[in-house]
Structures are given as C-alpha cells and as structure tokens.
Amino acid sequence: MMRLTLLLGALAAAAPATPVALAPATHAAVVAAVRARMGADADVQVQALGAPVPPVAAVTDAVLEPGAAMGAVMRVALRAPVDRGGAQVLAPVAHVSVRVEVVVDHWHTTRAVPRGARLGDGDLMRVRHRLTRGALRPWPVEDEVREARAVQDLAADACLTTRVVAPTPAVTAGADVTGIVRDGGMEVRAQLVAVDSGRIGDLVRVMHPESRRTFRARVTARAEVEIRHDR
C-alpha cells in the first residue's frame, strides 16, 4: 500500500500542469514584460500553468525571474497598485507559472559558415518565426551580425544568436559617437568619444572631447547614443 501511494505521488508530480486562461490584465502584463526583453515587435504566446493565487483583478505589471527562458516554466511576480501609508505603490500581489514562445524578426545564415569566418551581406537573411527555446533577451540586430565572427561552424539557415556569433559592437571604445539629448520637443546632438564598447541597448560611458566630462548613455544605433536629460 505504501509503495502504491508513493508511486501515485510520483506520477502526480511528474504529470504536466494543466494550462489555464489568464485574466486579460494579467496576460497583458506578462506579454509586456517579455516584450521589454525581446523587443516591442515580438508576438508573445503565453501558456499559464495554474491560476495566480490569490486571484487578482488589478494587475498592471509583471516581473520575470532573472533566468527566464523560452520553453521553460518560469515564475512571474504580478504587481498591482496598493495603498502604503496613503500613497499608491506597485507591489507584488501574486505569482503565476508560465511558459512562453515568441515570434520575432532575427537573422539566419544563407549558407554554411566555418568557425572564425566573418559574416558578410551575402551570408545573411532576415526571417521571422516562432522561437521555442533560448534566453529572453534581444537577438542581434543587422548592424551587429554584419561582420560578426562565427564562434562555431554554422550550417545553412542557422539562427544567429550571441551563442554562435560574436556580434560587432555598435559602439567601440575610443571611437567617435553621436550623442543625442532629447527634452520635450527639442533635440540636441554633439560629437562625443565612447569610453566603453557596447551593443544596442547597453549602457556605456561617453566623454565630451573638450571638457573631458563623462556621461552615461544608452546605445541606440551604430555610433549613436542617447543621453538622458536629468532635471
């Protein structure tokens, strides 16, 4: 009897969780959290494996666990406005376990590329299909895969990720960059020098060549950064 009970318990633990439907606000919050990592144009499919406990109706925000990956079960913290001493703050109100798949534009090889080779325009093609595995982070953009170096032998039609190619940085330390400051409807541009190298989306340091003053900026394009205007 004891062995039967243990066997049934093991089978129950191994059985896949039954997908459930999420409330629209909760679903939208999870999708927004994935897009924040993968890109605003990503199509996100969410499969919830159990309803949030306790059930919540006012969810406005979702926080993914640090190691979240496509295809794997990940735990998501759901946040909603709560009253704290008379002030409304966002706080965790529930958790939910989900799996996600993402459809996003990315790049493939047009032919087999040997390890160590640099990718040229003729080696690249843009594709858009469902990604079922991999970390939730931006995939290399065109400026990064052009002239990227293959770190392993690549077959034709291979997905180009940072695991298989070493992307060319959009900003290179010591090189000139255009710094942009936006404030309301105004935009100011200046020629700066990059202190750090970085990919698009990275935070780097840049320096004004005359004043030698340094700023923190986000890489927005090749040889271009945006400096936040702090009041």
C-alpha positions in Angstrom: 0.0 0.0 0.0 2.8 2.4 0.9 4.6 1.6 -2.3 1.4 2.3 -4.3 0.9 5.6 -2.5 4.5 6.7 -3.3 4.1 5.6 -6.9 0.9 7.6 -7.3 2.5 10.6 -5.7 5.5 10.4 -8.1 3.2 10.1 -11.1 1.2 13.1 -10.0 4.4 15.2 -9.5 5.6 14.2 -13.0 2.3 14.9 -14.8 2.4 18.2 -16.8 0.5 21.1 -15.3 -2.9 21.8 -16.9 -2.9 25.1 -18.9 -5.3 27.7 -17.7 -6.6 31.0 -19.1 -5.2 34.2 -17.6 -7.3 37.3 -16.9 -6.8 39.8 -19.7 -4.9 42.3 -17.5 -2.5 39.6 -16.2 -1.9 38.2 -19.7 -1.2 41.7 -21.0 1.3 42.4 -18.1 3.2 39.1 -18.9 3.3 39.9 -22.6 4.6 43.4 -21.9 7.4 42.0 -19.6 8.5 39.6 -22.3 8.5 42.4 -25.0 10.6 44.6 -22.7 13.3 41.9 -23.0 12.8 40.7 -26.6 11.6 43.8 -28.4 8.4 45.7 -28.9 7.6 44.0 -32.2 7.6 40.5 -30.6 4.5 38.3 -30.8 4.3 36.5 -27.5 2.3 33.4 -26.7 1.7 32.7 -23.0 0.7 29.4 -21.5 -0.2 29.7 -17.9 0.2 26.6 -15.7 -2.1 27.4 -12.9 -4.1 30.4 -11.9 -2.5 33.2 -9.8 -3.0 32.7 -6.1 -4.6 34.7 -4.7 -6.7 35.8 -7.8 -6.2 39.4 -8.6 -8.1 41.7 -10.9 -6.0 44.9 -10.9 -2.6 43.6 -12.1 -0.7 46.3 -14.0 2.8 44.9 -14.1 4.7 41.6 -14.2 8.3 40.9 -13.2 10.1 37.9 -14.8 12.6 35.8 -12.9 16.2 36.6 -13.8 16.9 33.2 -15.6 13.6 33.2 -17.5 13.8 31.4 -20.8 11.5 30.5 -23.7 10.0 27.0 -23.4 10.9 26.6 -19.7 8.5 27.0 -16.8 9.2 30.4 -15.3 7.7 32.1 -12.2 6.3 35.6 -12.7 5.6 38.1 -10.0 2.4 40.0 -10.6 2.2 43.6 -9.3 -0.7 45.9 -8.7 -1.1 49.3 -7.0 -1.6 49.0 -3.3 -2.0 51.6 -0.6 1.1 52.2 1.6 0.6 54.9 4.1 -1.8 56.9 1.9 0.4 56.5 -1.2 -0.2 54.2 -4.1 2.8 52.0 -4.9 3.4 48.9 -7.1 3.8 45.8 -5.0 3.7 42.0 -5.7 0.2 40.6 -5.1 0.5 37.1 -6.6 2.7 34.8 -8.7 2.0 32.6 -11.7 3.9 30.0 -13.5 4.0 30.3 -17.3 5.7 29.1 -20.5 6.2 31.5 -23.4 7.1 31.2 -27.1 8.0 34.3 -29.1 7.8 35.2 -32.8 10.4 37.9 -33.6 12.4 39.2 -36.6 16.0 37.9 -36.5 18.8 36.7 -38.8 19.8 33.4 -40.3 22.7 32.3 -42.5 22.2 31.8 -46.2 25.0 29.2 -46.4 27.3 27.2 -44.3 29.9 29.4 -42.5 33.0 28.0 -40.9 34.2 28.8 -37.4 36.2 32.1 -37.3 34.8 33.5 -40.6 33.3 37.0 -40.7 29.7 37.2 -41.9 29.0 39.4 -45.0 25.8 40.7 -46.6 25.6 37.6 -48.8 25.6 35.4 -45.7 22.6 37.0 -44.0 18.8 36.8 -44.4 16.0 38.2 -42.3 13.5 35.7 -41.0 10.5 35.7 -38.7 9.4 32.5 -37.0 8.5 31.0 -33.6 11.3 30.7 -31.1 10.6 27.9 -28.6 13.9 27.9 -26.6 16.5 30.3 -25.5 17.0 33.2 -23.1 14.6 36.1 -23.1 17.0 38.8 -24.4 17.2 40.8 -27.6 18.6 38.9 -30.6 21.4 40.5 -32.6 20.2 43.2 -35.0 21.5 43.7 -38.6 24.3 46.1 -37.6 25.6 43.5 -35.1 25.5 40.4 -37.3 27.1 42.1 -40.3 30.9 41.4 -40.0 30.2 39.3 -36.9 32.6 36.4 -36.3 31.3 32.8 -36.2 32.4 31.2 -33.0 31.5 27.7 -34.2 30.8 26.1 -37.6 27.3 27.2 -38.8 25.0 25.3 -41.1 22.9 27.0 -43.7 19.7 28.5 -42.3 21.2 28.7 -38.8 19.7 31.1 -36.2 22.3 33.8 -35.4 22.4 34.3 -31.6 25.1 35.6 -29.3 26.0 31.9 -28.6 27.1 31.2 -32.1 28.4 34.5 -33.3 30.4 37.3 -31.7 28.5 40.4 -32.7 30.3 43.6 -33.7 29.7 46.2 -31.1 27.5 49.1 -32.2 29.8 51.5 -30.2 33.6 50.9 -29.8 35.7 52.3 -27.0 37.8 55.2 -28.3 35.7 55.8 -31.4 33.6 58.9 -32.2 29.9 58.7 -31.5 26.9 61.0 -31.9 25.4 61.8 -28.5 21.7 62.8 -28.5 19.8 64.6 -25.7 16.0 64.9 -26.1 13.9 67.2 -23.9 10.3 67.6 -24.8 10.2 68.5 -28.5 13.9 69.6 -28.5 16.8 67.5 -29.7 20.5 68.4 -29.3 23.3 66.4 -30.9 27.0 66.5 -30.1 30.1 64.6 -31.2 31.5 62.6 -28.3 34.0 59.8 -27.7 33.0 56.4 -26.4 34.7 55.3 -23.3 33.2 51.8 -23.4 32.2 49.4 -26.1 28.6 48.2 -26.2 25.7 46.6 -28.1 22.5 48.3 -28.9 20.5 48.7 -25.7 23.7 48.7 -23.5 24.6 51.5 -21.1 28.0 52.9 -21.8 30.2 55.9 -20.8 30.9 58.6 -23.3 33.1 61.6 -23.0 33.0 65.2 -24.3 36.4 65.6 -26.1 36.9 69.2 -25.0 35.6 69.3 -21.4 36.6 65.7 -20.7 33.3 65.3 -18.9 31.8 61.8 -19.0 28.2 60.8 -19.3 26.2 57.6 -19.0 24.3 56.9 -22.2 22.3 54.1 -23.9 23.4 52.8 -27.3 20.6 53.3 -29.7 22.3 52.6 -33.1 25.7 52.2 -34.7 27.9 55.0 -33.4 24.9 56.7 -31.7 23.9 57.0 -28.1 21.1 58.8 -26.2 21.9 60.7 -23.0 19.0 61.1 -20.6 18.3 64.7 -19.6 18.0 64.8 -15.8 16.3 67.8 -14.4 
